Amino acid sequence: MKKVMFISLGILMSFIFSCTPSVEEAMKYNNKITTEQTKISEKIEILNDSYDNYIAEEMKLAHKSALDQTLKGINEIQKLEAFDSDTMFKNSALHLFNVYKEVLENEHKRIIELLILPDDRYGKPEIKEFEILRNQSIDKVDKEVNKLIKVQEEFSKKYNFVIEDEY
């Protein structure tokens, strides 16, 4: 009888451990999210760089590209299943991506409107508004990026892998 119990316990334990996601699966999940975030960040960086040239079409194209990439990222993350029935990482990424979208649709849209004004209509009030909008957008995104980093760190600890800095 004891043998049957131990064998049953052994089978049960192996079943429990085989259902736990592997470190590799957790890393792949992490990489899916960070890849989407990187794609969006790169497009926003291109948009920010386009402001230095004051070329209306270049700014508008960069803005559209950043917004399109953000929408693609939101779509990709929405498709992700919960990882080990935990949605915290996924939901944090979605929240950040929606903040990117909001900032692009509001602050960055207005920044472009300001930057394409004729020189005679772009004075101190517009410069001040530009600076406020740029700082607002940076603050909003930085706040959410920092939240996502904390969630990502918790995720990596829970699933026993190390996050490697790309810088």
N, C-alpha and C positions, 0 to 999 in steps of 0.2 A: 504494500500500500504506500509506503514511504517513497519507493522508487517511482511510482506513478505520479505522486505529488511533486517530486523533484523534477521529473521530466515535464510535467504540465507547467510547473513554474518556469523551467528553462525555456520552454516554447513561448510562454507568455512574455518573458523578459526579452527574448530575441525579437518577438513581434513588436513590442513597445519600442525597442531601440531601432528597429528597421523602419519604423514610421517617423522617427525624428529626422528632420531635414539634415542633410550633410553640410559640412563647412563649405564645400564647393557649390552647393545649391544656394546657400546664403550669399556667397560671394557673387554668384551670377545675378542674383536678385539685386544686390547692391549695385553691381555694375550696370544693370539695365536702367536704374534710376539715375545714377551719376552720369551715364552717357547722355541721357536726355537733357539733364541739367547743363552739361558742358556744351551741348549743341546750342541751347538757348543762350547761354552766357556768351558764347563766341559771336552770335548774331547781334546781341546787344552791344558788345564791344565794337563791332564794325559800325553799328549805328552811332555810338558815341564818337568814334573816330571821324565819321562823316560830318559831324558838326564843325570840325575845324576848317573844312573846305568851303562852307557856305554855298554849296551847289544844291539847289532845290531838288532836282530830280534824284541826285545821289542820296540825299537824306530820305526822301520819300521811298525810294527803293529799299534802302537799308531798313527803314521802319517796317515796311511791308514784309520783308524777309524775316525780321525778328519776330513780328507778330505771327506770321505763318508758322515759324519754327516752334513758337510757344504753343500754338494751338495743336500742332502735331505732337508735341511733348505731353500736353494734357491728355490727348487721345491715347497715346501709348501707355501712360501711367494708369489711366482709367481701365485699360484692358488687363492690367496685371491682377492676378489673383492675390488674395491675402496670403502672406507667407506664414505657414504654420499657424493658421487662423489668427494671425496678428496683422492688423491694417495700419498700425501707427506710422511706420516708415512710408508706406504708400500714401496715406492721407497727408502727411507732412509735406511730401513732395508735391502732391496736388495743390496744397494750399500755397506753397511757394510759387508754383507755376501760374496759379491764378493771380497772385500778386504781380508777377512779371506782366501778365496780360493786362491787368488794371493799370499798371504804371505806363505801359506802352500806349494804351488807349487814351490815357489822360495826360500825364505829365509830358511824356515824349511827343505826343501829338501837338500839344501846345508849344513845346520847345521849338519844334519845326516851324509852326506858324510864326513864331517870333523871329526865328533866324532868317526866314525868307521875306521878311518885311523890307521894303525899300529903305535905303540908308536914312532918308529924311524922316522916316516914321519909327526908327529904332533909336531910342534915346535912353536916358537913365532909368526911367520906369520899366522899360522893357528889359534892360540889362538886369535890373534887380529881380524882376519876375523870372527871368531865365535862371538866375542863380538860385532862387528859392525853389523853383521846380526841379532843377538838377539835384539839389541837396535833398529835397523831399524824396525823389525817386531813389536815390542812393540809400537813404536812411530806411525806407520801407523794405527795399530788397535785402539790405544787410541784416536787418532784424530777422527776417524770415530765413535767410541763409543760415544764420547762427542757430536758429531753432532746429532747422533740418540737420545741421551738423551734430547737434546734441542727440537727436533721435537716431541718427546714423551710428554714432558712437555707442549708444545703448544696444542697437541692433548687432553691431559687430562684437560687442562683449557677450551678448546672449548666445550668439552662434559661433563664438570662438575664432574670429579671424581678425587680422590686423588691417586697418585702413592705411593705404600707402598714399603719402602726399605726392601730387603730380607736379609740384613746383620745384 
